[in-house]
Structures are given as C-alpha cells and as structure tokens.
Amino acid sequence: MSDGPGKAVGPEWLDVVLFSVCDWRVGFEAHRIRSSSRAPAGTLGNSMEARLGFSPCAPKVSATPSQCLLIKSADDDAKGDTEILVDGPVDLVCLPVAAIHPLPPLLAARTRLHGLRALAINPETVARPVVLLFDTACLSDDVDTSLQGRLQEGKN
C-alpha cells in the first residue's frame, strides 16, 4: 500500500484503503485490513466484483498488478481472516469525515451493492473523485457496523 497524504489522523479523519472494482474506486476502513501483498503471478480475476454485488466487468489489462488484502475478522482473530483479491493500485488515504456521506436508509436498503455504507468525495483523486465505502462485514458472516458508527459520530 502506498502512504496517504500524511495528514493528522483524528476524529475528523478516517484512514481508508482504496482499490479498484470495475471503473470505481472503492474502499474499506484501514483498521479492518491486516495486510496487503502482491498477488501471486498468474492470479487472474477480481473476487470483489461478485462479493460486493457489482455486475461482471469486462476484463482489463492493468499496469498495476493485483493485490491480496487480508481482512481482519470481527473478533480480530487471525484464524478468521478473509483474503480477497483486488485490482491495484491499492492506496492508503486519509479522508476528511466531512467528505463522507452515509447512505440514507431507504437508499441503503435498496442498493444491490452488498455492504455499501457511504459515498466520499476525495478531491485528491481528480480522475475518480467519488469513492464507494463498504463495510467489511459484507465479506463474511461477521456483523460489524464500525464504519456506520464512525460516520454518525463524525456528523454529530
């Protein structure tokens, strides 16, 4: 992962790990990611499309190799971690909480994207300023509402 812009982290900032799914930049809270590593040579596909509910994307040739992200289990037990394959680049960024907009309940209930919790406007990614933020609970049977809770705290 590459480091973010080096801003101070506090209650008004949220560290997020970003990666690509189809033509979107999507992310998870950084504290839910145990590690990131380069995918083994010859590994094809992006397991995130189906897991998050995206329609299958056309295969694309990327100059950035795929990455394996190790997602922490809800109880932080390494035995329950989930490994996922994502398209690079994988970036660690610091988003201002004011730029993160939780989905309204009706929209959250109707979306087909599993675990979509918020949209963020990241002005530092001019090419794709909208970031889709997902809850890691959509990747397993664990129930984790940490992203939703952090967003509500930041808005109050």
Beta strands, then each sheet from edge to edge (+ up, - down):
strand 1: 13-21
strand 2: 24-29
strand 3: 33-38
strand 4: 67-71
strand 5: 82-96
strand 6: 100-102
strand 7: 116-121
strand 8: 130-134
sheet 1: 3+ 4- 5+ 1- 2+ 8+ 7- 6+
end
